Amino acid sequence: MVAGNETLPDTKKKLRVLEVSSKSAMDLATELELMRKKVDLKRQHGQGSLETSGKHTDLRIKKRDTNTISSSPNAGKGRSKKFEESDIYEKSRTALKEKAKLYKKIKRGEIEYNEDLVMMDGDANRVEAASTGTESSNNDSDDDNDDDEIIEITDSYGRTRLVPASKAFKYGQADIFESSDEEPSKVRRPTEVIYGDTVQYEAFSLDRGVAESVRERDKSLDEDVHYDADWEIRDRGVGFYKFSKDTSQRSKEMESLANMSVTLEQEASEQAKLDSKRDREYQERLEDIMALRKANLARGEW
């Protein structure tokens, strides 16, 4: 009901009729149908959250990981216990590695056997392995040279080192491979071969007699070798003189330059004499003027 003088708004003026084409309606219906199919498909796979991105709806389901998220109050304790166990395992693994390295050193004879350090008898194990013939065949690189004799060598820097005999050639110690009655399988390595980082010098050493004959030969028979100015491209100075490649022409040029040098030296000496004579005359004239000035000052006529 309308109270008083109130009037109803004119709905005919404010309402607008929206015209929807049949194509738009079909597109909307198609989009809704696709959304329903996607939701049904996601529900069948056990996923339930819906996210939209861009123009089309993207259904992405975030599944809760029940293994990592737990509402139990003892979840933190279990996790810390797992970390503690992993730390214990890592410490045990490191200790076993150190113990294995210690056993290897004792077996190679690098350190003395000490019952307080190890829980095995290295000599007994070695004798047992030799008797049974079933020695460990581990392919570890540290065990490849266990049977090598540890020898003392001096490297190229003068340092004394203990190395296996099979690796001594790396330090220039090839003499240890000399064959003997005890070890006939080992042969002497050639001393001319270079091992490792070595500076090569005097690669071709002459015999003493040949060297003396080369040193004492007559060098006057050697052909004169002169500088070839055309051999390289470079800037020359103002006083550079290019000699001819012909020997006779070059000798004439050198002789001409020598004569020119003598002439210049003579002219320079004559000019020096003239300069000294002029200086001497200047000093004599100066002395005469000073004497005349003193005489005039004495008479008061200056």
C-alpha positions in Angstrom: 0.0 0.0 0.0 1.0 3.6 -0.6 0.8 5.9 2.3 -0.1 9.6 1.9 1.0 11.3 -1.2 3.8 8.8 -2.0 3.9 7.7 -5.6 5.3 4.6 -7.0 8.5 4.9 -9.1 8.1 4.7 -12.8 9.7 1.3 -13.6 9.1 1.7 -17.3 11.8 4.4 -17.5 14.6 2.7 -15.4 14.3 -0.9 -16.5 16.4 -1.8 -19.5 15.9 -4.9 -21.6 19.1 -6.8 -22.3 19.1 -8.6 -25.6 20.9 -11.9 -25.4 21.7 -13.6 -28.6 21.3 -17.3 -29.1 25.0 -17.7 -29.7 26.0 -16.2 -26.3 23.5 -18.4 -24.6 24.9 -21.5 -26.2 28.4 -20.5 -25.3 27.5 -20.0 -21.7 25.7 -23.4 -21.6 28.7 -25.1 -23.1 31.0 -23.5 -20.5 28.9 -24.5 -17.6 28.7 -28.1 -19.0 32.5 -28.2 -19.3 32.9 -27.0 -15.7 30.5 -29.7 -14.4 32.4 -32.4 -16.2 35.7 -31.1 -14.8 34.3 -31.1 -11.3 33.0 -34.6 -11.6 36.3 -35.8 -13.0 38.3 -34.2 -10.1 35.9 -35.7 -7.5 36.5 -39.1 -9.0 40.2 -38.8 -8.4 39.8 -37.7 -4.8 40.5 -34.0 -5.2 38.3 -31.2 -4.0 39.7 -27.7 -4.1 39.0 -25.4 -7.1 41.2 -22.6 -8.4 40.4 -20.2 -11.2 43.0 -18.5 -13.4 42.5 -16.3 -16.4 39.5 -16.6 -18.7 38.8 -20.3 -18.2 38.4 -22.1 -14.9 41.4 -24.3 -13.9 40.5 -27.0 -11.4 43.5 -27.9 -9.3 43.1 -30.0 -6.2 45.5 -29.8 -3.4 45.7 -33.1 -1.6 46.8 -33.1 2.0 49.9 -35.2 2.6 48.9 -37.2 5.7 52.4 -38.6 6.0 54.1 -35.2 6.7 51.3 -33.5 8.6 50.2 -35.1 11.8 48.0 -33.8 14.5 49.5 -36.1 17.1 51.4 -34.3 19.9 54.3 -36.8 19.6 55.0 -35.9 16.0 57.8 -33.5 16.9 59.4 -36.1 19.2 59.5 -38.7 16.4 61.0 -36.3 14.0 63.8 -35.3 16.5 64.4 -38.9 17.3 64.9 -39.6 13.6 67.4 -36.8 13.3 69.3 -38.1 16.3 69.6 -41.5 14.8 70.9 -40.1 11.5 73.6 -38.2 13.5 74.6 -41.3 15.3 74.8 -43.3 12.0 76.9 -40.5 10.5 79.3 -40.5 13.4 79.6 -44.3 13.4 80.3 -44.2 9.6 83.0 -41.6 10.1 84.7 -43.5 12.9 84.7 -46.7 10.8 86.4 -44.8 8.0 89.1 -43.5 10.3 89.6 -47.0 11.7 89.9 -48.5 8.2 92.5 -45.9 7.3 94.4 -46.8 10.5 94.4 -50.5 9.7 95.7 -49.8 6.2 98.6 -47.8 7.5 99.4 -50.5 10.0 99.3 -53.1 7.3 101.6 -51.1 5.1 104.0 -50.5 7.9 103.7 -46.8 8.0 103.0 -46.7 11.7 103.8 -49.1 14.5 101.2 -51.6 15.8 99.5 -50.5 19.0 97.1 -52.7 20.8 95.4 -49.7 22.4 94.5 -48.2 19.0 93.2 -51.3 17.1 91.3 -54.5 17.9 93.1 -56.7 15.4 96.5 -58.3 15.0 97.8 -57.2 11.7 100.7 -59.7 11.7 98.4 -62.6 12.5 95.9 -61.7 9.8 98.7 -61.4 7.3 100.1 -64.8 8.2 96.7 -66.3 8.1 95.9 -64.8 4.7 99.3 -66.0 3.3 98.7 -69.6 4.6 95.2 -69.8 3.2 96.0 -68.0 0.0 92.7 -66.0 0.3 93.9 -62.5 0.8 91.4 -59.8 0.4 91.0 -58.7 -3.2 89.5 -55.3 -2.6 89.9 -53.1 -5.6 90.3 -50.0 -3.6 93.1 -47.7 -4.9 94.7 -47.5 -1.5 95.2 -51.3 -1.4 96.8 -51.7 -4.9 100.3 -51.1 -3.6 100.2 -52.7 -0.2 102.9 -55.2 -1.1 105.3 -52.5 -2.4 108.3 -51.8 -0.3 108.3 -48.3 1.3 111.6 -46.7 0.4 113.2 -43.3 1.2 113.8 -41.0 -1.7 114.9 -37.4 -2.3 112.7 -35.5 -4.7 113.8 -32.7 -7.1 113.4 -30.1 -4.3 115.7 -31.9 -1.9 113.0 -33.2 0.3 113.2 -36.7 1.9 110.0 -38.7 1.4 108.7 -42.2 2.0 107.0 -43.6 -1.1 106.2 -47.0 -2.4 108.8 -48.5 -4.7 106.4 -48.7 -7.6 105.9 -44.9 -7.5 109.5 -43.9 -7.1 110.0 -43.3 -10.8 107.7 -40.3 -10.5 110.3 -38.6 -8.4 113.2 -39.4 -10.7 114.4 -42.4 -8.6 114.7 -45.0 -11.4 117.7 -46.8 -9.9 115.5 -48.9 -7.6 114.2 -50.8 -10.5 117.6 -52.4 -11.2 117.2 -56.1 -11.6 118.5 -58.4 -8.9 118.5 -62.0 -8.0 115.8 -61.5 -5.4 113.4 -59.7 -7.8 114.3 -60.8 -11.3 110.9 -59.6 -12.7 111.8 -56.0 -12.1 114.0 -54.5 -14.8 115.9 -51.3 -14.8 114.1 -48.4 -16.3 115.9 -46.3 -18.9 117.5 -43.2 -17.4 117.0 -41.2 -20.6 113.2 -41.1 -20.2 111.7 -38.1 -18.5 109.2 -38.8 -15.7 107.0 -36.1 -14.2 107.6 -32.4 -14.4 111.2 -32.0 -15.4 113.0 -29.1 -17.0 114.9 -30.5 -20.0 118.3 -29.1 -20.6 121.4 -30.3 -22.5 119.2 -32.8 -24.4 122.0 -33.3 -27.0 125.3 -33.4 -25.1 128.4 -33.7 -27.2 131.4 -35.7 -26.4 134.3 -33.9 -24.8 136.5 -34.4 -27.8 133.9 -33.3 -30.3 133.1 -30.2 -28.2 136.8 -29.3 -28.0 137.3 -29.6 -31.7 134.2 -27.5 -32.4 135.4 -24.9 -29.9 139.0 -24.7 -31.4 138.1 -24.7 -35.1 139.3 -21.9 -37.4 136.5 -19.3 -37.4 138.2 -17.1 -40.1 136.8 -19.4 -42.8 133.3 -18.7 -41.8 131.2 -16.6 -44.2 130.5 -13.1 -43.1 126.9 -12.7 -42.1 125.5 -9.2 -42.4 122.3 -7.7 -41.1 119.5 -7.9 -43.7 117.3 -4.8 -43.4 114.6 -6.4 -45.5 114.2 -9.4 -43.2 111.6 -7.8 -41.0 109.2 -4.8 -41.3 110.0 -2.2 -38.7 110.3 1.6 -38.4 113.8 3.0 -38.9 115.4 5.9 -37.3 116.6 9.0 -39.2 120.2 7.9 -39.2 119.5 4.4 -40.4 121.7 3.3 -43.4 120.6 0.3 -45.5 123.7 -1.5 -46.8 123.6 -3.4 -50.0 123.3 -7.2 -50.1 126.1 -7.5 -52.5 129.4 -8.0 -50.7 131.5 -5.8 -53.0 129.0 -3.0 -53.1 128.6 -3.2 -49.3 132.3 -3.0 -48.8 132.4 0.2 -51.0 129.6 1.7 -49.0 131.3 0.9 -45.7 134.6 2.4 -47.0 132.8 5.6 -48.2 131.1 5.9 -44.7 134.5 5.4 -43.1 136.1 8.2 -45.2 133.1 10.4 -44.5 133.6 9.8 -40.8 137.3 10.7 -41.0 136.4 13.9 -42.8 133.8 14.9 -40.2 136.3 14.3 -37.4 138.9 16.5 -39.1 136.4 19.3 -39.7 135.3 19.0 -36.1 138.9 19.2 -34.8 139.6 22.3 -37.0 136.4 23.9 -35.8 137.4 23.3 -32.2 140.8 24.9 -32.9 139.0 28.0 -34.3 136.7 28.2 -31.3 139.6 28.0 -28.9 141.4 30.7 -30.8 138.4 33.0 -30.8 137.9 32.4 -27.0 141.5 33.3 -26.4 141.3 36.5 -28.4 138.1 37.4 -26.5 139.8 37.0 -23.2 142.8 39.1 -24.3 140.5 41.9 -25.5 138.6 41.8 -22.2 141.8 42.1 -20.2 142.9 45.1 -22.2 139.5 46.8 -21.7 139.6 46.2 -17.9 143.2 47.6 -17.7 142.2 50.7 -19.6 139.2 51.2 -17.3 141.3 51.0 -14.2 143.8 53.5 -15.6 141.0 56.0 -16.4 139.5 55.5 -12.9 142.9 56.3 -11.3 143.1 59.6 -13.3 139.4 60.4 -12.6 138.6 60.6 -16.3 136.1 57.7 -16.5 
